[in-house]
């Protein structure tokens, strides 16, 4: 009668070694090897949910066009979301006046770190009447403002001293003055004299005004 010897090293699910006698069925040996491999996949080789890290990008709200009142972006690779505020200050505000300057859009998001410190991003667009792509420029239709009270990093593309613009784009994907909903994406990178490079990426918003 043929004999089968199964030798498994100290790490059971990592390195199974099957040793068969020369006169034993190679097909049967292969089946046993596959069974050991499946055992590895179903036990210690499989990561649990707690082992899977959440990236900064995962923290941002999904891109949508339903008026979900969401806003988010990465600032130098870190997730930024509107948060906090008090009775007289809201963390997220969107205003649109169709009768001023050919249509004036202002989106401001604040993250309150504590009672006195915050980070804020403001997107301004004027004139604006319909969806499209707008490039960041000094004193142009699309402009930005940024304030970080902890890092003492403040700049705007409207007033001097203005930062050096590396790139900047605002894409309005959906706009309805009737339903009062506006959605879009944005990104920009500037070089400031006070705090170096500030890069905003993966920006998205879906707001009611």
C-alpha positions as CSV (number, residue, x, y, z in Angstrom):
1,X,0.0,0.0,0.0
2,X,1.4,3.5,-0.9
3,X,2.1,5.9,1.8
4,X,1.7,9.7,1.9
5,X,3.8,11.8,4.2
6,X,2.6,15.4,4.8
7,X,5.2,17.7,6.3
8,X,4.2,21.3,7.3
9,X,6.7,23.7,8.8
10,X,6.1,25.8,11.9
11,X,4.1,28.4,9.9
12,X,1.2,26.2,9.0
13,X,-0.6,28.4,6.5
14,X,2.4,30.1,5.0
15,X,4.6,27.3,3.6
16,X,2.9,23.9,3.2
17,X,5.2,21.2,1.8
18,X,3.8,18.0,0.5
19,X,6.2,15.1,0.1
20,X,4.8,12.1,-1.9
21,X,6.3,8.7,-2.5
22,X,7.3,8.1,-6.1
23,X,4.6,5.6,-6.6
24,X,1.9,7.8,-5.2
25,X,-0.6,9.7,-7.4
26,X,0.7,13.1,-8.5
27,X,-2.9,14.2,-9.1
28,X,-3.8,13.4,-5.5
29,X,-0.8,15.3,-4.2
30,X,-1.8,18.3,-6.2
31,X,-5.3,18.2,-4.7
32,X,-3.9,18.2,-1.2
33,X,-1.6,21.2,-2.1
34,X,-4.5,23.2,-3.4
35,X,-6.5,22.4,-0.2
36,X,-3.6,23.8,1.9
37,X,-3.4,26.9,-0.2
38,X,-7.2,27.5,0.3
39,X,-6.7,27.1,4.0
40,X,-4.1,29.8,3.9
41,X,-6.5,32.2,2.0
42,X,-9.3,31.6,4.5
43,X,-7.3,32.0,7.7
44,X,-4.3,34.0,8.6
45,X,-3.6,35.3,5.1
46,X,-6.8,37.3,5.1
47,X,-6.8,40.8,6.5
48,X,-9.5,41.9,8.8
49,X,-11.4,45.3,8.3
50,X,-9.5,46.8,11.3
51,X,-6.2,46.2,9.5
52,X,-7.2,48.1,6.4
53,X,-6.2,51.8,6.9
54,X,-8.5,54.6,5.8
55,X,-6.7,57.0,3.5
56,X,-7.2,60.8,3.6
57,X,-9.0,60.7,0.3
58,X,-11.5,58.2,1.8
59,X,-12.5,60.8,4.4
60,X,-13.9,63.1,1.8
61,X,-17.6,63.1,0.8
62,X,-18.5,61.4,-2.6
63,X,-18.8,63.6,-5.7
64,X,-22.5,64.2,-6.2
65,X,-25.0,66.6,-7.9
66,X,-28.1,66.4,-5.6
67,X,-27.7,69.3,-3.3
68,X,-26.3,67.1,-0.5
69,X,-24.6,70.2,1.2
70,X,-21.2,68.6,1.1
71,X,-17.7,70.0,0.7
72,X,-14.2,68.5,1.1
73,X,-10.7,68.5,-0.3
74,X,-7.1,67.6,0.6
75,X,-4.8,70.4,1.8
76,X,-1.2,69.3,1.3
77,X,-2.4,65.7,1.4
78,X,-4.6,66.1,4.6
79,X,-8.4,65.9,4.5
80,X,-10.2,69.1,5.1
81,X,-13.9,69.1,5.9
82,X,-16.2,71.9,7.3
83,X,-16.7,71.4,11.0
84,X,-17.7,73.2,14.1
85,X,-18.8,76.8,14.4
86,X,-21.1,78.5,16.8
87,X,-24.4,80.4,17.0
88,X,-23.3,83.2,14.7
89,X,-20.9,81.2,12.6
90,X,-21.6,78.3,10.3
91,X,-18.9,76.0,8.9
92,X,-20.3,75.9,5.3
93,X,-22.0,78.7,3.3
94,X,-22.8,79.1,-0.3
95,X,-24.2,82.4,-1.7
96,X,-25.2,83.3,-5.3
97,X,-26.5,86.6,-6.5
98,X,-27.6,86.6,-10.1
99,X,-28.0,90.4,-10.1
100,X,-24.5,91.4,-9.0
101,X,-21.6,91.6,-11.4
102,X,-23.2,89.3,-14.0
103,X,-23.7,86.6,-11.3
104,X,-21.7,86.4,-8.1
105,X,-20.8,83.0,-6.5
106,X,-19.1,82.6,-3.1
107,X,-18.4,79.3,-1.3
108,X,-16.8,79.4,2.1
109,X,-15.9,76.3,4.2
110,X,-14.4,76.5,7.7
111,X,-13.0,73.9,10.0
112,X,-12.9,75.1,13.6
113,X,-10.0,73.6,15.5
114,X,-11.0,75.2,18.7
115,X,-12.9,78.3,19.9
116,X,-10.2,80.7,18.5
117,X,-8.5,78.8,15.6
118,X,-9.7,77.6,12.3
119,X,-8.8,76.8,8.7
120,X,-11.0,78.3,6.0
121,X,-11.2,78.0,2.2
122,X,-13.2,80.4,0.0
123,X,-14.0,80.1,-3.7
124,X,-15.2,83.1,-5.6
125,X,-16.5,83.3,-9.1
126,X,-17.8,86.4,-10.9
127,X,-19.3,86.7,-13.5
128,X,-21.0,83.3,-13.5
129,X,-24.2,82.1,-15.1
130,X,-23.7,78.6,-16.3
131,X,-21.5,75.4,-15.8
132,X,-18.0,75.5,-17.2
133,X,-14.3,75.4,-16.4
134,X,-12.6,78.4,-14.9
135,X,-8.8,79.0,-14.4
136,X,-7.4,80.6,-11.3
137,X,-5.8,84.0,-11.9
138,X,-5.0,87.2,-10.1
139,X,-8.1,89.4,-10.1
140,X,-9.8,87.1,-12.5
141,X,-13.3,85.6,-12.5
142,X,-12.1,82.6,-10.3
143,X,-10.3,83.5,-7.1
144,X,-9.5,81.9,-3.8
145,X,-8.8,82.9,-0.2
146,X,-7.2,80.8,2.5
147,X,-6.8,81.3,6.2
148,X,-5.0,79.0,8.7
149,X,-4.8,80.8,12.1
150,X,-2.6,78.2,13.7
151,X,0.0,78.2,10.9
152,X,-0.3,82.0,10.4
153,X,-0.9,81.1,6.7
154,X,-3.2,83.6,4.9
155,X,-3.5,84.6,1.3
156,X,-5.9,85.7,-1.3
157,X,-5.7,86.1,-5.1
158,X,-7.5,89.4,-5.0
159,X,-5.4,91.5,-2.7
160,X,-1.6,91.9,-2.4
161,X,0.6,90.4,-1.4
162,X,-0.7,87.7,-3.7
163,X,0.9,84.2,-3.9
164,X,2.5,82.7,-7.0
165,X,-0.1,80.6,-8.8
166,X,1.3,77.2,-9.9
167,X,-2.1,76.0,-11.2
168,X,-5.8,76.3,-10.4
169,X,-9.0,75.1,-11.9
170,X,-12.7,75.3,-10.9
171,X,-15.1,73.0,-12.7
172,X,-18.8,73.7,-12.3
173,X,-20.5,70.5,-13.3
174,X,-24.1,71.3,-12.4
175,X,-26.0,74.5,-11.7
176,X,-29.7,75.3,-11.3
177,X,-30.8,78.7,-10.3
178,X,-34.4,77.3,-10.2
179,X,-33.6,74.5,-7.7
180,X,-30.8,76.5,-6.1
181,X,-28.2,73.7,-6.4
182,X,-24.6,74.0,-7.5
183,X,-22.0,71.2,-7.8
184,X,-18.4,71.0,-8.9
185,X,-14.8,70.2,-8.4
186,X,-11.6,72.2,-7.8
187,X,-7.9,72.1,-7.2
188,X,-5.1,74.6,-7.0
189,X,-1.5,75.1,-5.9
190,X,0.2,78.3,-4.9
191,X,3.5,79.4,-3.4
192,X,3.2,81.8,-0.6
193,X,5.7,84.1,1.1
194,X,4.5,83.2,4.6
195,X,4.0,79.4,4.5
196,X,5.5,78.0,1.3
197,X,3.5,75.8,-1.0
198,X,-0.2,75.2,-0.3
199,X,-1.7,72.5,-2.6
200,X,-5.5,71.8,-2.6
201,X,-6.5,68.7,-4.4
202,X,-9.5,66.5,-5.0
203,X,-11.8,69.3,-4.1
204,X,-15.6,68.7,-4.4
205,X,-18.8,70.4,-3.4
206,X,-22.5,69.8,-3.8
207,X,-24.4,72.7,-2.2
208,X,-27.7,74.5,-1.9
209,X,-27.7,78.3,-2.0
